[in-house]
Amino acid sequence: MIQSRSWVAAAVLALGIVAGSAILANSLIEFRAMERVVQVKGLAEREVAADTVIWPIKFNDVDNNLTTLVANVERKNEQIQAFLKLQGFGQNEISVAVPQIVDRQAGYYDPNANQMRYTASSIVTVYSRNVDLVHQAMAKLLELSKTGIAIAGQDYDSKPEFIFSGLNELKPDMIEEATRNAREVATKFAADSQSKLGKIKTASQGQFSISDRDSNTPYIKKVRVVATVDYYLSD
């Protein structure tokens, strides 16, 4: 008899749990159905000037005599450094890479090997935060040609790189602007749907991106960030 009563009590308890779960599930479904959310994105952009330049000055040379070739490369490197110092750059802004020398007869086929045996390339690099001074020096680079130095300006590893390093100073204002723009979009959406804009449900900040404004002005950068915000809506 006692076992029978225990079984009945357990069954009643189980039914109660199932019924309670069903009621709770229905409540959650109803709550979700009443929850209205709109997701919007806000954009903030800035155009800024680069504040750092990495400027590689590359030249190539050839000769049949290795010793002569090395001497010519060293002399031209010294001439380039002298030119840069004359333009106003300090020695701490100038670095010289180890020249690359190729022997065209060193065990591999080269259709031009019957011309000059040795070829060399050398790069003198300027790393400066004086962007205007770099522009002025670039405009005078042709003067090096008068001393017999042919600058390889079209090579992929001889193009100047302009950098903007002040992103941290822009971040607070740009995030605020992106969030404000997102709210303006959400407010208009709420008005068009005859709703009221509520509090923020979730918000996420996209990554900042820095790119050239265009291919002709790599020293002007475009900084961009997008904020994504979810707002509650109510009638």
C-alpha positions in Angstrom: 0.0 0.0 0.0 2.8 2.4 0.9 4.6 1.6 -2.4 1.5 2.3 -4.3 1.1 5.7 -2.6 4.7 6.6 -3.4 4.2 5.7 -7.0 1.1 7.9 -7.3 3.0 10.8 -5.6 5.9 10.5 -8.0 3.6 10.4 -11.0 1.8 13.6 -9.8 5.1 15.3 -9.3 6.3 14.4 -12.8 3.1 15.7 -14.3 3.5 18.9 -12.4 7.0 19.4 -13.7 5.9 18.7 -17.3 3.0 21.1 -16.9 5.3 23.8 -15.4 7.8 23.4 -18.2 5.1 23.7 -20.8 3.8 26.9 -19.1 7.3 28.4 -18.9 8.0 27.5 -22.6 4.8 29.2 -23.7 5.8 32.3 -21.7 9.2 32.4 -23.3 7.6 32.1 -26.8 5.2 34.8 -26.0 8.0 37.1 -24.7 10.1 36.5 -27.8 7.2 37.2 -30.0 6.6 40.6 -28.3 10.3 41.5 -28.5 10.9 43.8 -31.5 14.5 44.7 -32.5 16.0 46.7 -35.4 19.7 46.3 -36.3 21.4 49.3 -37.9 24.9 50.3 -38.9 26.6 53.6 -38.5 29.6 54.8 -40.5 32.4 57.2 -39.6 35.1 58.3 -42.0 38.1 60.7 -41.8 40.7 61.9 -44.3 44.0 62.3 -42.7 47.6 63.1 -43.8 50.3 60.4 -43.4 52.8 61.2 -40.7 55.5 58.8 -41.5 57.3 57.8 -44.8 59.4 54.8 -45.7 61.2 55.8 -48.9 63.5 53.3 -50.6 65.8 54.6 -53.2 67.0 51.7 -55.4 69.5 51.6 -58.2 71.0 48.8 -60.3 74.5 48.4 -61.8 76.4 46.0 -64.0 80.0 45.1 -64.7 82.2 42.3 -65.8 84.6 42.9 -63.0 83.2 42.1 -59.5 85.7 44.3 -57.6 84.9 47.3 -59.9 81.1 46.6 -59.5 81.3 46.6 -55.7 83.4 49.8 -55.7 80.8 51.5 -57.9 77.9 50.4 -55.7 79.6 51.7 -52.6 80.4 55.0 -54.3 76.8 55.5 -55.4 75.5 54.6 -52.0 77.7 57.4 -50.5 76.5 59.8 -53.2 72.8 59.1 -52.4 73.4 59.5 -48.6 75.2 62.8 -49.3 72.3 64.0 -51.4 69.8 63.1 -48.7 71.8 64.9 -46.0 71.9 67.9 -48.2 68.1 67.8 -48.4 67.9 68.0 -44.6 67.7 64.3 -43.5 69.8 63.1 -40.5 71.9 60.0 -40.5 69.5 58.4 -38.1 66.8 58.6 -40.8 69.0 56.9 -43.5 69.9 53.2 -43.8 71.7 51.2 -46.4 70.8 47.6 -47.2 73.4 45.0 -48.1 73.7 45.1 -52.0 72.4 42.1 -53.9 74.9 40.8 -56.4 74.2 38.2 -59.0 76.7 36.2 -61.1 74.9 35.4 -64.4 77.4 32.6 -65.1 77.0 30.9 -61.7 75.4 27.6 -62.8 72.0 28.6 -64.2 70.8 29.7 -67.6 70.5 33.4 -68.3 69.8 34.5 -71.9 71.7 37.8 -71.1 74.8 36.2 -69.6 76.8 37.0 -72.7 76.5 40.7 -71.8 77.7 41.9 -68.4 78.5 39.0 -66.0 77.7 40.7 -62.7 74.6 42.6 -61.8 74.0 44.5 -58.5 71.0 46.2 -56.9 71.3 48.4 -53.8 68.7 50.2 -51.7 69.1 53.3 -49.5 66.1 53.8 -47.3 64.8 57.0 -45.7 62.5 56.5 -42.6 61.2 59.9 -41.7 58.3 61.6 -39.9 58.8 64.7 -42.0 56.5 64.0 -44.9 56.9 67.4 -46.5 60.7 67.1 -46.5 60.4 63.7 -48.3 58.1 65.3 -51.0 60.6 68.0 -51.5 63.5 65.6 -51.8 61.6 63.4 -54.2 61.1 66.3 -56.5 64.9 66.8 -56.7 65.7 63.1 -57.1 66.5 63.7 -60.8 69.7 65.4 -59.7 71.2 62.0 -58.9 70.9 61.1 -62.5 73.4 63.8 -63.4 76.0 61.9 -61.3 75.4 58.7 -63.2 72.9 57.0 -60.8 69.8 55.6 -62.6 67.0 55.3 -59.9 64.8 52.3 -60.3 61.5 54.1 -59.5 59.1 51.6 -61.0 60.3 48.5 -59.1 57.8 47.1 -56.6 60.4 47.3 -53.8 61.3 51.0 -54.5 57.9 52.6 -54.0 57.5 54.9 -51.0 55.2 53.8 -48.2 53.1 56.4 -46.4 51.9 55.6 -42.9 49.4 57.2 -40.5 50.1 56.3 -36.9 47.6 58.5 -35.1 44.7 56.1 -35.1 44.4 56.0 -31.3 43.7 59.7 -31.1 40.8 59.4 -33.6 39.1 56.3 -32.2 36.9 57.9 -29.4 35.4 60.6 -31.7 34.9 58.2 -34.6 33.2 55.6 -32.5 30.9 58.3 -31.1 30.1 59.5 -34.5 29.5 56.0 -35.9 27.1 55.3 -33.0 25.3 58.6 -33.4 24.8 57.9 -37.1 23.5 54.5 -36.3 20.9 56.0 -33.9 19.8 58.4 -36.6 19.1 55.6 -39.0 17.3 53.6 -36.2 15.2 56.7 -35.3 14.1 57.1 -38.9 13.3 53.4 -39.2 11.2 53.6 -36.0 9.3 56.6 -37.3 8.6 55.0 -40.7 7.3 51.9 -39.0 5.2 53.9 -36.5 7.2 52.7 -33.6 9.3 54.2 -30.8 13.0 53.7 -30.4 14.0 52.0 -27.2 17.2 51.2 -25.5 20.2 49.5 -27.0 20.1 45.7 -26.9 23.6 45.0 -28.2 26.3 47.0 -29.9 29.5 46.0 -31.7 32.3 48.0 -33.1 33.9 47.0 -36.4 37.6 47.1 -37.0 39.2 50.3 -38.1 40.6 50.4 -41.6 43.2 52.7 -43.1 43.6 52.9 -46.8 44.9 55.3 -49.5 42.4 57.9 -50.6 43.3 57.0 -54.1 46.3 55.7 -56.1 47.6 59.1 -56.9 47.7 60.4 -53.4 49.0 57.6 -51.1 50.1 60.3 -48.5 46.4 61.0 -47.8 44.6 58.2 -45.9 41.0 57.3 -45.4 40.2 56.0 -41.9 36.9 54.1 -41.6 34.9 52.3 -38.9 31.4 50.8 -38.8 29.3 50.4 -35.7 26.5 47.8 -35.5 23.7 48.5 -33.0 20.6 46.6 -32.1 17.7 48.8 -30.7 14.5 47.7 -29.1 11.3 49.0 -30.7 8.0 49.6 -29.0 4.6 50.8 -30.1 
